[in-house]
Amino acid sequence: MKPIIYQILTRLYYSPSHPIVIDGTLEQNGCGRLRDFNARRLQAIHELGVTHIWYTGILDHATQTDFSTYGLPADADVKGKAGSPYAVRDYYNVAPELATDIPNRLHEFELLVRRTHRAGMGVIIDFVPNHVARHYTGTFRPFTDCNYYPGHICDGDWTDTAKLNYGEHDTWEKMRDILLFWAARGVDGFRCDMAELVPVAFWQWVIPQIKSAHPNILFIAEVYQPCRYAEYVHQGGFDYLYDKVGLYDTLIAILKRHESASAITRCWQALGDLGPHMLHFMENHDEQRLASDFICGEGLRALPAMMVSALIDTCPVMVYFGQELGERGMEAEGFSGRDGKTSIFDYAEVPTISCWLKKQTPFGLFDRYARLLHFATSTPAITKGKFFDLMYVNPSSDHFDPHRQYAFLRATDDERILVCVNFDDAPHDIRLRIPSHAFDYLGIPKEGIRTGHVSICPDEDVPLHLPASDGVILRF
């Protein structure tokens, strides 16, 4: 399987009934709730080609919203009115704002898991092992002073959190129990926040225990040091790692015209056999929206990057909610300001999601994403085939620009896929050379192969028309 993960900031998956107030409270702006993910909405997500939903912000976290009636007073050390989902104040419960019946919010989450499974998708939630809210108030199995580092405050701008102390084995056991708790409630995977700040030895110890009880559960690590990738896969036992520093950063630089398309070659070369263990994405809650003024200005211009991200390897692909609709993230929601991101700290509106839920606006980009993602998951040459980079035999010429075009082959014994994308704002007619070595490596008959009016023969050029900011995919 090639997982397609759809990340949703759960509290923002809704359509407000009145204009949003900047820096508004929960009472003023409202938010999405677990019950809003009904069968119809989940089916619409599944139709995009999604295999797993990552519900972001499920765990109870520090917030300025006062739930004192339920024993949860407002917190002082909070970013924004809503607070960061990564300042967890109770590992064993759900954020109260997401529930309709707050005392039974854990049961509401279990019902959401069942609905998601019935819709044919798995459930992923965050596991935040490096730090907790400054004032952790877990309902049971609380952390004690020995579980925190002296001084308590995390480094950098995480002023709303305190760092956990993995020098205490008691911390290891408590974190294992948290994972087992949520796995027992049907969770199919964990996206492990800042996993590289937690000792690899902990992961090596804990992941086999969780997988022993739940063999199919996924572990995804947020790791930003390529020199440590092998360590977290082979020792730590993670299924997948963020491919942020490699492919994501490279594709963004190409979209901004700061880098040549030929730089993509260096990405897969640097990974070696770790390629299948990466998680590809073009957006997430930490990054600017592709359609923002800071990157492309519109979602369609990012299509060539998304095609590369989805098709270059067998690994999973992630889409951030609204990405498939061209969400721009150009609002000033409150704490985060107008930064091209969808705020994780505020009660706000995601305009394209709001329109999509009201069914007021058609989105042609959605259809392009749906076709691409379904193709990625249903095509054996993509899900398990070999890869062959065509850039080394296609230098700069009158018929090919390696700075703005990128091409590769994917193949099994029975199927060959040619992918060529164009990062340029203008269409191009190119001629693409396919070397004899590709035929040998991929097992393609030397007499050549054909689809429609296009033929591929050894050491001959293939004429292709590339639309502006788009690409072509040919199946042979």
C-alpha positions in Angstrom: 0.0 0.0 0.0 1.1 3.6 -0.7 -0.6 5.6 2.1 -2.2 8.9 1.3 -2.5 10.9 4.5 -4.9 13.8 4.8 -4.0 16.1 7.7 -6.8 18.1 9.2 -6.5 20.7 12.0 -9.7 19.3 13.6 -11.0 22.5 15.2 -10.8 24.4 11.9 -12.7 21.8 9.7 -16.0 23.7 9.8 -18.0 26.5 8.2 -18.8 29.4 10.5 -22.3 30.8 10.2 -21.2 34.4 10.8 -18.1 36.6 10.0 -15.0 35.6 11.9 -13.6 38.0 14.6 -9.8 38.4 14.4 -8.3 37.0 17.6 -11.8 35.9 18.5 -12.8 33.6 21.3 -14.4 30.2 21.0 -17.8 31.8 21.9 -17.4 34.4 19.2 -16.0 32.2 16.3 -17.0 28.7 17.2 -15.0 25.7 15.9 -15.3 22.3 14.3 -16.3 19.4 16.4 -15.8 15.6 16.3 -19.4 15.0 15.4 -19.1 17.2 12.3 -17.1 14.3 10.6 -20.3 12.5 9.6 -20.5 9.7 7.0 -21.0 12.2 4.1 -18.0 14.4 5.0 -15.8 11.3 5.5 -16.8 9.9 2.2 -15.9 13.2 0.4 -12.4 13.0 2.0 -12.1 9.3 1.0 -13.0 10.3 -2.6 -9.9 12.4 -2.8 -7.9 9.1 -2.6 -7.2 9.3 1.1 -6.2 6.2 3.1 -5.6 7.8 6.5 -6.8 11.0 8.2 -4.4 12.7 10.6 -6.7 14.4 13.1 -4.4 17.2 14.4 -5.1 18.7 17.8 -7.0 15.8 19.3 -5.2 15.7 22.7 -6.3 18.1 25.4 -4.0 21.1 25.2 -3.4 24.5 26.9 -6.0 27.1 25.9 -7.3 30.5 27.0 -10.9 29.1 26.8 -12.3 28.6 30.2 -13.9 25.2 30.8 -13.9 25.5 34.6 -17.3 23.9 34.8 -15.6 20.7 33.7 -12.5 21.2 35.9 -10.5 22.7 33.1 -9.8 26.4 33.8 -8.1 28.7 31.3 -4.3 28.5 31.0 -2.0 31.5 31.3 1.0 30.3 29.2 -0.8 30.0 25.9 -0.2 31.1 22.3 -3.4 32.6 20.8 -6.9 32.2 22.1 -7.2 28.5 21.2 -3.6 27.5 22.1 -1.1 25.2 20.5 -2.1 21.6 19.9 1.5 20.8 20.9 1.2 22.2 24.5 -0.5 19.1 25.8 -2.0 19.3 29.2 -3.6 15.9 29.4 -2.3 13.0 27.4 -5.3 10.8 28.2 -8.2 13.0 27.0 -9.5 15.0 24.1 -9.6 18.8 23.7 -12.9 19.8 25.2 -13.7 22.3 22.5 -14.0 19.4 20.0 -16.8 17.7 21.9 -20.5 18.1 22.0 -20.8 16.4 25.4 -17.6 17.4 27.1 -17.7 14.9 30.0 -17.9 12.1 27.3 -15.5 13.5 24.8 -13.3 10.5 24.9 -16.3 8.4 23.8 -17.0 10.9 21.0 -13.5 10.4 19.8 -14.0 6.6 19.8 -17.1 7.0 17.7 -15.1 9.2 15.3 -12.6 6.4 14.9 -15.3 3.9 14.1 -16.9 6.3 11.5 -13.5 6.8 9.9 -12.9 3.1 9.7 -16.3 2.5 8.2 -15.5 5.1 5.5 -12.4 3.0 4.6 -9.7 5.1 6.2 -7.3 4.8 9.1 -6.8 7.3 12.0 -3.6 9.0 12.9 -3.1 11.3 15.8 -0.2 13.3 17.3 2.0 11.8 19.9 4.0 14.7 21.6 6.8 13.0 23.5 9.3 15.8 23.9 7.3 18.4 25.9 4.0 19.2 27.6 2.1 22.3 28.6 3.8 24.4 31.3 1.0 23.4 33.6 0.3 19.7 32.9 -3.0 18.7 34.6 -3.6 15.2 33.4 -6.7 13.6 34.8 -4.8 10.5 35.9 -1.3 9.1 35.9 0.1 12.7 36.3 3.7 13.6 35.6 5.9 14.5 38.7 8.8 16.9 39.1 11.3 14.2 38.2 9.8 13.9 34.8 10.8 17.5 33.9 14.2 19.1 33.3 15.2 21.7 35.9 13.9 25.1 34.8 11.0 23.4 32.9 10.9 25.8 29.9 11.7 24.4 26.5 14.2 26.0 24.2 13.5 28.4 21.3 10.0 29.9 21.0 8.2 27.0 22.7 7.6 29.2 25.8 4.2 27.5 26.4 5.8 24.1 27.1 8.1 22.3 29.5 10.7 19.7 28.3 10.4 16.1 29.5 13.3 14.3 31.1 14.2 11.0 29.5 16.9 10.4 32.0 14.1 9.0 34.2 13.0 5.6 33.1 9.6 6.4 34.7 9.1 8.8 31.8 9.7 6.0 29.3 7.1 3.9 30.9 4.5 6.7 31.1 5.0 7.5 27.4 4.6 3.8 26.5 1.4 3.6 28.4 0.0 6.7 26.6 0.7 5.1 23.2 -1.0 1.8 24.3 -4.0 3.8 25.6 -4.7 5.4 22.3 -3.9 2.3 20.2 -6.4 0.4 22.3 -9.0 3.0 21.1 -8.5 2.1 17.5 -5.8 4.6 16.5 -3.9 3.3 13.5 -0.8 5.5 13.6 1.1 8.2 15.5 2.8 11.2 14.0 5.5 11.7 16.6 6.2 15.4 17.1 9.9 16.4 17.2 10.9 12.7 17.5 14.6 13.6 17.0 14.7 15.5 20.4 13.8 12.2 22.2 16.6 9.6 22.5 16.7 6.9 19.8 17.0 4.3 22.5 13.5 5.2 23.7 12.0 4.6 20.3 14.0 1.4 20.0 12.5 0.3 23.3 8.9 1.5 22.9 8.0 0.9 19.2 8.4 -2.9 19.3 6.2 -3.1 22.4 3.4 -1.2 20.7 3.7 -3.1 17.5 3.7 -6.4 19.4 0.2 -5.6 20.7 -0.9 -3.7 17.5 1.1 -5.1 14.5 -0.3 -2.8 11.8 0.1 0.5 13.6 2.2 3.2 11.9 4.9 5.4 13.4 5.9 8.6 11.6 8.7 10.7 12.9 9.3 14.4 12.6 13.1 14.4 12.0 15.0 17.2 10.3 18.6 15.9 10.4 19.3 13.7 7.3 22.5 12.4 8.9 20.3 10.7 11.5 17.6 9.3 9.2 19.1 5.8 9.1 19.3 5.8 12.9 15.6 6.5 13.3 14.6 3.9 10.7 17.0 1.0 11.4 17.4 1.5 15.2 14.4 3.5 16.2 12.0 1.4 14.2 10.0 4.2 12.6 8.0 3.3 9.5 8.3 6.8 7.9 10.3 10.0 8.4 9.4 13.6 7.3 11.2 14.3 4.0 11.3 18.0 4.7 14.9 19.0 4.5 15.3 17.0 1.2 12.5 16.9 -1.3 10.1 19.4 0.3 12.7 22.2 0.6 14.0 21.5 -2.9 10.6 21.6 -4.5 9.7 24.8 -2.7 13.0 26.4 -3.9 12.2 25.3 -7.5 8.7 26.8 -7.3 10.2 30.1 -6.1 12.8 29.9 -8.9 15.7 29.7 -6.3 16.8 26.3 -7.5 17.1 24.2 -10.6 14.7 21.3 -11.3 17.8 19.1 -11.7 18.4 19.4 -8.0 15.6 16.8 -7.5 18.2 14.2 -8.6 20.3 15.0 -5.5 17.4 14.3 -3.2 16.9 10.7 -4.1 20.6 10.1 -4.5 21.2 11.4 -0.9 18.6 9.0 0.5 19.8 5.8 -0.9 17.7 2.8 0.3 15.8 5.1 2.8 13.6 6.5 0.0 10.7 4.1 0.8 10.8 5.2 4.4 10.2 8.9 3.8 6.9 10.8 4.0 6.4 13.3 1.1 4.4 16.4 1.5 4.0 19.9 0.0 2.1 21.4 2.9 1.5 20.9 6.6 0.6 22.9 9.7 4.2 24.3 10.0 4.6 25.4 6.4 3.3 28.2 4.3 0.5 27.4 1.9 1.5 26.7 -1.7 -1.2 29.2 -3.0 0.0 31.9 -0.6 1.7 35.0 -1.9 4.9 33.7 -0.3 5.2 30.7 -2.7 3.0 30.3 -5.8 0.1 32.7 -5.5 -2.3 30.0 -6.7 -2.6 26.3 -6.2 -2.5 25.3 -9.9 1.1 26.6 -10.2 2.3 24.0 -7.6 1.0 21.0 -9.6 4.3 19.9 -11.0 5.8 19.8 -7.5 2.9 17.8 -6.2 3.2 15.3 -9.1 6.9 14.7 -8.3 6.1 14.4 -4.6 3.4 11.8 -5.2 5.0 9.7 -8.0 8.8 9.7 -7.5 8.8 6.9 -4.8 6.8 4.2 -3.2 6.5 6.1 0.1 3.4 7.8 1.6 2.2 11.3 0.5 0.5 13.8 2.7 -2.0 16.5 1.8 -2.9 19.3 4.2 -6.6 20.1 4.4 -7.5 22.9 1.9 -4.3 22.3 -0.2 -6.4 20.4 -2.7 -8.7 23.4 -2.9 -6.0 26.0 -3.4 -6.2 27.4 0.2 -4.1 30.6 0.4 -3.7 31.1 4.1 -3.4 34.9 3.7 -5.7 35.9 6.6 -4.6 37.6 9.8 -6.3 35.2 12.1 -4.9 36.5 15.4 -1.7 35.3 17.1 0.1 34.1 14.0 -0.6 37.1 11.8 -0.7 37.2 8.0 2.1 34.7 7.3 0.8 32.5 4.5 -0.1 29.7 7.0 -3.3 28.5 8.5 -3.0 29.4 12.2 -2.8 26.5 14.7 -3.3 28.9 17.6 -6.6 30.6 16.8 -10.3 30.1 16.4 -10.4 30.9 12.7 -11.9 30.1 9.3 -10.2 28.3 6.5 -12.0 30.0 3.6 -11.8 27.2 1.0 -12.8 24.5 3.5 -15.7 26.7 4.6 -16.9 27.1 1.0 -16.3 23.4 0.3 -18.5 22.4 3.2 -21.2 24.8 2.1 -21.0 23.4 -1.4 -21.0 27.0 -2.7 -17.9 26.9 -4.9 -16.6 24.3 -7.4 -12.9 23.5 -7.2 -11.2 22.2 -10.3 -8.0 21.7 -8.4 -9.7 19.1 -6.3 -10.3 16.9 -9.3 -6.7 17.2 -10.3 -5.6 16.1 -6.9 -8.1 13.3 -6.8 -6.9 11.9 -10.2 -3.3 12.2 -9.1 -3.7 10.5 -5.7 -5.9 7.7 -7.1 -3.4 7.1 -9.8 -0.6 7.0 -7.2 -2.3 4.4 -5.1 -3.7 2.2 -7.9 -0.8 2.0 -10.3 1.7 -0.9 -9.5 4.6 1.0 -11.2 4.1 3.7 -8.6 3.3 1.7 -5.5 6.1 -0.9 -5.9 8.0 -0.2 -9.2 11.6 0.7 -9.9 12.7 4.3 -10.5 14.9 5.7 -13.2 16.0 9.4 -13.4 16.3 10.7 -16.9 18.1 14.0 -16.2 21.6 12.8 -16.8 20.9 12.1 -20.5 18.9 15.3 -21.0 21.2 18.2 -20.7 20.2 21.8 -21.4 19.3 22.2 -25.1 16.9 23.9 -27.4 14.5 21.0 -26.7 14.9 20.6 -23.0 15.5 22.9 -20.0 16.8 20.9 -16.9 16.3 24.0 -14.8 12.5 24.1 -15.3 11.7 20.5 -16.4 12.2 17.2 -14.6 11.6 13.6 -16.0 11.7 10.1 -14.7 10.5 6.5 -15.3 8.7 4.2 -12.9 8.3 0.5 -13.9 7.3 -3.0 -13.0 7.7 -6.0 -15.3 4.2 -5.4 -16.8 3.9 -1.6 -16.6 6.0 1.5 -17.4 5.2 5.1 -16.5 6.9 8.1 -17.9 6.5 11.3 -15.9 7.7 14.7 -17.1 6.8 18.0 -15.3 7.2 21.6 -16.3 7.9 24.2 -13.5 7.8 27.0 -16.1 4.9 29.4 -16.4 4.9 28.9 -20.2 4.1 25.7 -22.1 7.0 23.9 -23.8 7.4 21.3 -26.6 10.3 19.2 -25.6 12.3 16.2 -26.9 13.2 13.7 -24.1 16.0 11.2 -24.6 15.5 7.6 -23.2 18.8 5.8 -22.8 19.5 2.1 -23.5 20.5 1.7 -19.9 16.9 2.5 -18.8 15.7 -0.4 -21.0 18.2 -2.8 -19.4 17.5 -1.6 -15.8 13.7 -1.6 -16.1 13.4 -4.7 -18.2 11.8 -2.8 -21.2 11.9 -4.8 -24.5 14.6 -3.3 -26.8 12.2 -3.1 -29.7 10.5 -0.4 -27.7 7.0 0.3 -26.3 4.1 2.4 -27.4 1.1 4.2 -25.9 -1.2 6.1 -28.3 0.9 8.1 -30.6 4.0 8.1 -28.4 6.8 5.5 -28.7 9.8 4.9 -26.5 12.8 3.3 -28.2 16.4 3.0 -26.9 18.5 6.2 -27.3 15.8 8.0 -29.2 14.0 11.2 -28.4 10.3 11.3 -27.3 8.4 14.4 -28.4 6.2 15.8 -25.6 4.0 18.8 -25.1 4.2 20.1 -21.6 1.5 22.6 -20.4 2.5 25.5 -18.3 3.0 24.7 -14.6 1.9 21.1 -15.2 3.1 17.8 -16.5 2.4 14.7 -18.5 2.1 11.1 -17.2 2.2 8.3 -19.9 1.4 4.7 -19.1 3.0 2.1 -21.4 
